[in-house]
Amino acid sequence: MSTTPAAQEPRLTSLSHGGGCGCKIAPGVLSEILRGTSGLPLPPELLVGIETSDDAAVYRLNDELALVATTDFFMPIVDDPHDFGRIAATNAISDVYAMGGRPIMALALVGMPISVLSTTTIGRILEGGASICRQAGIPIAGGHTIDSVEPIYGLVALGLVHPDRVRRNADAKPGDVLVLGKALGVGVMSAALKKGQLNEQLYQRMMATTTQLNTPGPDLAAIHGVHAITDVTGFGLAGHALEMARGSRCQVQIDWSAVPLLEGVPALAREGFVTGASGRNWAAYGQDVELSTALPPEAQALLSDPQTSGGLLVSCTPEALDAVMQTFANHGFDAAAVVGRVREPALQGRPLHVA
């Protein structure tokens, strides 16, 4: 185990080829990998599996309870070990909230280059994750560690939900409005950070959004008229909106002018601070997105920008909108905004339209 003082260690982001949810395998490649991997017939108790690329698996335990199970892990998106742990844990727990569940415990997934990083640095990563779990009110009840070339940290997150309150990503209905809970731009900020071009003010803004737990999830699921919920992460707003459109067999329309963006992000994107994952995302699904010619040049990159620990995307009736917005406000989500609508599927045209 390395005992090198932390001050002499390499930057965490220099040890990884990609950071945060930008590490995700591109959607098209992932589809190829998963093709033909189905196992046993699905039991009736499995309420949500892999069929719609949803945020977590959900298994009915009885008439009153279902288990929500998910896992998420990635390489460093920031250099501060404690901050890296906080972001990774927030991101992992988010999938439980996105299904309408309340987290109950977590298991840590830890892969570290032990000949490069000190025990102090690794301990700070784990403490960062533990601090978020304490904030969520859950224990880290175990986990697994390996010696790896790149630093990897994340969680298995488990939660509970009433079977009637499970909110999938595939149940949006024509006439629904779409609400996004957090501003976009984390991938752009991370690209600028890796090149030393993100100032302290914008770094703190990035930290504030990536460590804000998506706690509105269970309360949103309890609102009559909330049909579908997902969280916007590595595939970007366009990718996760497409999953909602395809799963619901609807067309999703996004009003770009209404999409909240993190402070400084449009300028950074125009300066070329875009992740490689953004390009891979667009290559995988861009053919299914219709972009208005009136959009600014950076819109495409921001639509496919991988969001690490991004916001919830909620599809609800217009009548439920006030309750949805108030729920976000009650949980401190000041950036929440109506960003689009769900329409009947177009006879001609693409599942996602952005104007």
C-alpha positions in Angstrom: 0.0 0.0 0.0 1.3 3.4 -0.9 2.3 5.7 1.9 3.2 8.6 -0.5 2.0 11.9 1.0 -1.2 13.1 -0.6 0.5 16.3 -1.7 2.9 14.3 -3.9 0.2 12.1 -5.5 -1.0 12.6 -9.0 -4.3 14.3 -9.6 -7.2 11.8 -9.4 -8.5 12.9 -12.8 -5.1 12.2 -14.4 -5.5 8.5 -13.4 -8.7 7.9 -15.3 -9.4 7.9 -19.0 -12.9 9.4 -18.3 -14.7 10.8 -15.3 -18.1 10.5 -13.7 -21.0 9.4 -15.8 -18.9 10.2 -18.9 -17.3 6.8 -18.3 -20.5 5.1 -19.4 -20.3 2.8 -22.5 -22.0 4.6 -25.4 -25.7 3.6 -25.8 -25.2 1.9 -29.2 -22.3 -0.2 -28.0 -24.1 -1.1 -24.9 -27.1 -2.3 -26.9 -24.8 -4.6 -28.9 -23.2 -5.9 -25.7 -26.5 -6.7 -24.1 -28.0 -8.3 -27.2 -28.6 -12.0 -26.5 -27.8 -11.9 -22.8 -31.2 -12.6 -21.4 -31.3 -15.3 -18.8 -34.1 -17.1 -17.1 -37.7 -16.1 -17.8 -38.6 -13.0 -15.8 -40.6 -13.8 -12.6 -43.9 -12.0 -12.1 -42.5 -10.4 -8.9 -40.0 -8.5 -11.0 -41.9 -5.3 -11.6 -39.0 -3.5 -13.5 -36.1 -5.1 -15.2 -33.9 -4.2 -18.2 -36.6 -4.0 -20.8 -36.9 -0.2 -20.9 -33.4 0.8 -19.7 -34.9 2.0 -16.5 -32.9 3.4 -13.5 -33.2 0.4 -11.2 -34.6 -3.0 -10.8 -37.8 -3.4 -8.7 -38.9 -6.6 -7.1 -42.2 -7.0 -5.3 -41.8 -8.5 -1.8 -45.5 -8.3 -0.9 -48.6 -6.2 -1.5 -47.2 -3.3 0.4 -43.4 -3.4 -0.3 -41.1 -3.7 -3.3 -37.3 -3.7 -3.2 -35.5 -1.2 -5.4 -32.0 -2.3 -6.3 -29.4 -0.5 -8.4 -25.6 0.1 -8.7 -23.4 2.9 -10.0 -19.7 3.5 -10.0 -17.2 5.5 -12.0 -13.7 7.0 -12.2 -12.9 10.5 -10.7 -14.6 13.5 -12.1 -12.8 15.8 -9.7 -9.4 15.8 -8.0 -10.5 16.2 -4.4 -10.9 12.7 -2.9 -13.7 13.7 -0.5 -15.6 15.5 -3.2 -15.2 12.5 -5.6 -16.7 10.2 -2.9 -19.6 12.6 -2.3 -20.5 12.9 -6.0 -20.3 9.1 -6.6 -22.5 8.3 -3.7 -25.1 10.9 -4.6 -25.2 9.6 -8.1 -25.7 6.0 -7.1 -28.5 6.7 -4.6 -30.3 8.8 -7.2 -31.6 5.8 -9.0 -33.6 4.7 -6.0 -35.2 8.1 -5.7 -35.9 8.0 -9.5 -38.1 4.9 -9.1 -40.1 6.6 -6.3 -38.3 4.7 -3.6 -36.7 5.6 -0.3 -33.1 4.3 0.2 -32.5 1.9 3.1 -28.8 0.9 2.8 -25.8 0.8 0.5 -22.8 -1.4 -0.3 -19.5 0.2 -1.3 -17.7 -0.7 -4.6 -14.1 0.3 -4.4 -11.3 -0.2 -6.9 -8.1 1.7 -6.2 -4.5 1.7 -7.5 -3.0 0.9 -4.2 0.6 1.4 -5.4 -0.2 5.0 -6.4 -2.7 6.4 -3.9 -2.1 6.6 -0.2 -4.4 5.0 2.4 -5.2 8.6 3.4 -6.5 9.5 0.0 -8.5 6.3 -0.4 -10.0 6.8 3.0 -11.1 10.3 2.1 -12.9 9.0 -0.9 -14.8 6.5 1.2 -15.5 9.1 3.9 -17.0 11.4 1.2 -19.3 8.6 0.1 -20.2 7.8 3.7 -21.0 11.5 4.4 -23.7 11.4 1.7 -25.1 8.1 3.0 -25.4 9.7 6.4 -27.2 12.6 4.8 -29.6 10.2 3.1 -30.1 8.4 6.4 -28.7 5.1 5.3 -25.8 2.9 6.4 -23.0 1.5 4.3 -23.5 -2.1 5.3 -20.7 -3.7 3.4 -19.0 -3.8 0.0 -16.1 -5.1 -2.0 -12.6 -3.8 -2.8 -10.1 -4.6 -5.5 -6.7 -3.3 -6.6 -7.3 -1.6 -10.0 -5.3 0.5 -12.5 -7.8 3.4 -12.3 -9.6 4.7 -9.2 -13.2 3.5 -9.1 -15.8 4.2 -6.5 -19.6 3.8 -6.2 -22.4 2.1 -4.4 -25.0 -0.7 -4.6 -28.0 1.2 -3.4 -31.1 -0.5 -2.1 -34.5 1.0 -1.3 -38.2 0.3 -0.6 -41.3 1.5 -2.4 -45.0 0.7 -2.4 -45.7 -1.3 -5.6 -48.3 1.2 -6.6 -45.9 4.0 -6.4 -43.2 2.6 -8.6 -42.5 5.2 -11.3 -40.9 3.9 -14.5 -39.3 5.9 -17.3 -41.7 4.3 -19.8 -45.2 5.5 -18.6 -45.3 9.0 -19.9 -48.6 9.9 -21.6 -49.6 12.3 -24.5 -50.5 15.6 -23.0 -48.0 15.4 -20.2 -45.6 18.2 -19.4 -41.9 17.5 -18.6 -40.1 19.0 -15.6 -36.3 18.8 -15.2 -35.1 19.1 -11.6 -31.5 20.2 -12.1 -29.6 22.5 -14.5 -27.5 20.9 -17.2 -23.8 21.2 -17.9 -21.8 18.9 -15.5 -19.9 17.2 -18.3 -18.8 20.5 -19.8 -17.7 21.7 -16.4 -15.7 18.5 -15.8 -14.0 18.9 -19.2 -12.9 22.4 -18.2 -11.8 21.2 -14.8 -9.6 18.5 -16.3 -7.9 21.1 -18.4 -7.5 23.5 -15.5 -9.9 26.0 -16.8 -12.7 25.9 -14.3 -12.6 28.6 -11.7 -13.4 28.1 -8.0 -16.9 29.7 -8.2 -18.0 27.4 -11.0 -16.4 24.4 -9.3 -18.4 25.1 -6.2 -21.5 25.4 -8.4 -20.7 22.0 -9.9 -20.3 20.5 -6.5 -23.5 21.9 -5.2 -25.6 20.3 -8.0 -23.7 16.9 -8.1 -24.0 16.4 -4.4 -27.7 17.4 -4.1 -29.6 14.2 -3.4 -32.7 13.7 -5.6 -34.9 13.5 -2.5 -38.1 14.7 -4.2 -38.5 11.3 -5.9 -40.8 9.6 -3.4 -42.9 12.7 -2.9 -43.3 13.1 -6.6 -44.3 9.5 -7.0 -47.1 10.1 -4.5 -48.6 12.9 -6.6 -51.7 11.8 -8.7 -50.9 12.6 -12.3 -47.2 11.9 -12.1 -46.8 9.2 -14.7 -43.1 8.7 -15.3 -39.8 9.6 -13.6 -36.2 9.1 -14.6 -32.9 10.8 -13.8 -30.7 12.5 -16.4 -27.2 11.0 -16.1 -24.6 9.7 -18.5 -26.6 9.7 -21.8 -27.5 13.4 -21.4 -31.0 15.0 -21.5 -31.5 13.9 -25.1 -30.6 10.2 -24.4 -32.8 9.9 -21.3 -35.7 11.8 -23.0 -35.4 9.3 -25.9 -35.6 6.4 -23.5 -38.8 7.9 -22.1 -40.2 8.5 -25.6 -39.4 5.0 -26.9 -40.6 3.2 -23.8 -43.8 5.2 -23.7 -44.3 5.0 -27.5 -44.7 8.8 -27.6 -42.9 11.8 -29.0 -41.1 14.0 -26.6 -40.7 17.7 -27.5 -38.1 19.8 -25.7 -38.2 23.6 -25.6 -34.5 24.5 -25.5 -35.0 28.0 -24.3 -36.6 26.6 -21.2 -33.9 24.1 -20.3 -31.9 25.3 -17.2 -28.1 25.5 -17.7 -25.5 25.8 -15.0 -23.8 29.1 -14.7 -21.0 29.6 -17.2 -21.7 26.4 -19.1 -22.8 27.9 -22.5 -19.6 30.0 -22.7 -17.5 26.9 -21.8 -19.2 24.8 -24.4 -18.7 27.5 -27.1 -15.0 27.5 -26.1 -14.8 23.8 -26.9 -14.9 22.2 -23.4 -17.0 19.2 -24.4 -16.5 15.6 -23.3 -15.7 12.7 -25.6 -18.8 11.0 -24.1 -21.0 13.8 -25.5 -19.8 12.9 -29.0 -20.3 9.2 -28.5 -23.8 9.8 -27.1 -24.8 11.8 -30.2 -23.3 9.2 -32.6 -25.4 6.6 -30.9 -28.8 8.4 -30.9 -28.5 11.6 -32.9 -30.4 10.1 -35.8 -33.5 9.9 -33.6 -33.4 13.6 -32.6 -34.8 16.4 -34.7 -33.1 19.7 -34.0 -34.5 23.0 -35.0 -32.2 25.0 -37.2 -32.7 28.0 -34.9 -30.9 26.4 -32.0 -27.5 27.9 -30.9 -24.4 25.9 -32.0 -23.7 24.6 -28.6 -27.2 23.0 -28.1 -26.3 19.7 -29.6 -23.3 19.2 -27.3 -25.3 20.2 -24.2 -28.2 18.0 -25.1 -25.8 15.0 -25.2 -23.7 16.2 -22.3 -23.3 13.4 -19.7 -24.7 14.5 -16.4 -23.1 13.0 -13.4 -25.6 13.0 -10.6 -28.1 14.9 -12.8 -31.7 15.9 -12.1 -35.0 14.0 -12.2 -37.0 14.3 -15.4 -40.7 14.1 -14.5 -43.7 13.5 -16.9 -47.0 14.6 -15.4 -50.4 15.9 -16.3 -50.8 19.7 -16.5 -53.1 19.5 -13.5 -50.3 18.0 -11.4 -47.8 20.5 -12.5 -48.2 22.9 -9.5 -47.8 20.1 -7.0 -44.7 18.9 -8.9 -43.1 22.3 -8.9 -44.0 22.9 -5.2 -42.4 19.5 -4.3 -39.2 20.4 -6.0 -39.2 23.8 -4.3 -39.9 22.2 -0.9 -36.7 20.1 -1.3 -34.6 23.1 -2.4 -34.5 22.5 -6.1 -34.6 26.1 -7.3 -33.5 25.3 -10.9 -36.5 23.0 -11.6 -38.3 24.0 -14.8 -40.9 22.9 -17.3 -38.8 21.9 -20.3 -41.2 20.2 -22.7 -44.2 18.1 -23.5 -45.2 14.6 -24.5 -47.2 14.2 -27.7 -48.8 11.4 -29.6 -46.2 9.5 -31.7 -45.5 11.2 -35.0 -46.4 9.2 -38.1 -43.4 10.8 -39.7 -40.6 12.3 -37.6 -38.3 11.3 -34.8 -39.1 10.4 -31.2 -37.4 13.5 -29.8 -37.9 17.0 -31.2 -35.9 20.0 -29.8 -36.9 23.5 -30.8 
